């Protein structure tokens, strides 16, 4: 990941945690809502600061891993046993 990707990911995570704590979120539904709100905060910051002001994108093709090689199946490990 690029430095900018790491920063905006950290912003989303921090925002999500703080929102969840402030509403005393419990359970999947409340935490998912906090996650969406935290993601929107990071998206807004990314859009405002990086994309509009500098013209540079946060996510680049440099951060993608090359396709992995197909895995070999172990001997005796077939789908028939399931």
SULVEN-V377068 format. One record per residue. N is the residue number from 1. RES is the residue in one letter. PSI is psi in whole degrees, -180 to 180 (none if undefined). BURIAL is 1 if it has 16 or more other ideal C-beta (glycine too) atoms within 10 Angstrom, else 0. Layout:
n-><N | N>
res-><RES | RES>
psi-><PSI | PSI>
burial-><BURIAL | BURIAL>
This chain:
n-><1 | 2 | 3 | 4 | 5 | 6 | 7 | 8 | 9 | 10 | 11 | 12 | 13 | 14 | 15 | 16 | 17 | 18 | 19 | 20 | 21 | 22 | 23 | 24 | 25 | 26 | 27 | 28 | 29 | 30 | 31 | 32 | 33 | 34 | 35 | 36 | 37 | 38 | 39 | 40 | 41 | 42 | 43 | 44 | 45 | 46 | 47 | 48 | 49 | 50 | 51 | 52 | 53 | 54 | 55 | 56 | 57 | 58 | 59 | 60 | 61 | 62 | 63 | 64 | 65 | 66 | 67 | 68 | 69 | 70 | 71 | 72 | 73 | 74 | 75 | 76 | 77 | 78 | 79 | 80 | 81 | 82>
res-><X | X | X | X | X | X | X | X | X | X | X | X | X | X | X | X | X | X | X | X | X | X | X | X | X | X | X | X | X | X | X | X | X | X | X | X | X | X | X | X | X | X | X | X | X | X | X | X | X | X | X | X | X | X | X | X | X | X | X | X | X | X | X | X | X | X | X | X | X | X | X | X | X | X | X | X | X | X | X | X | X | X>
psi-><147 | 168 | -42 | -41 | -43 | -42 | -46 | -30 | -43 | -39 | -44 | -43 | -45 | -45 | -43 | -46 | -46 | -41 | -46 | -41 | -38 | -28 | 6 | 52 | 134 | 140 | 167 | -43 | -49 | -38 | -33 | -39 | -42 | -39 | -41 | -41 | -42 | -39 | -38 | -36 | -48 | -38 | -43 | -42 | -43 | -46 | -45 | -51 | -52 | -58 | -43 | -36 | -36 | -21 | 1 | 142 | 152 | -49 | 124 | 164 | -14 | -22 | -3 | 141 | 150 | 156 | 141 | 158 | 145 | 141 | 143 | 140 | 137 | 148 | 132 | 4 | 82 | 168 | -13 | -27 | -15 | none>
burial-><0 | 0 | 0 | 1 | 0 | 0 | 1 | 1 | 0 | 0 | 1 | 1 | 0 | 0 | 1 | 1 | 0 | 0 | 1 | 1 | 0 | 0 | 0 | 0 | 1 | 0 | 0 | 0 | 0 | 0 | 1 | 0 | 0 | 1 | 1 | 0 | 1 | 1 | 1 | 0 | 1 | 1 | 0 | 0 | 0 | 1 | 0 | 0 | 0 | 1 | 0 | 0 | 0 | 0 | 0 | 0 | 0 | 1 | 0 | 0 | 0 | 0 | 0 | 0 | 0 | 0 | 0 | 0 | 0 | 0 | 0 | 0 | 0 | 0 | 0 | 0 | 0 | 0 | 0 | 0 | 0 | 0>
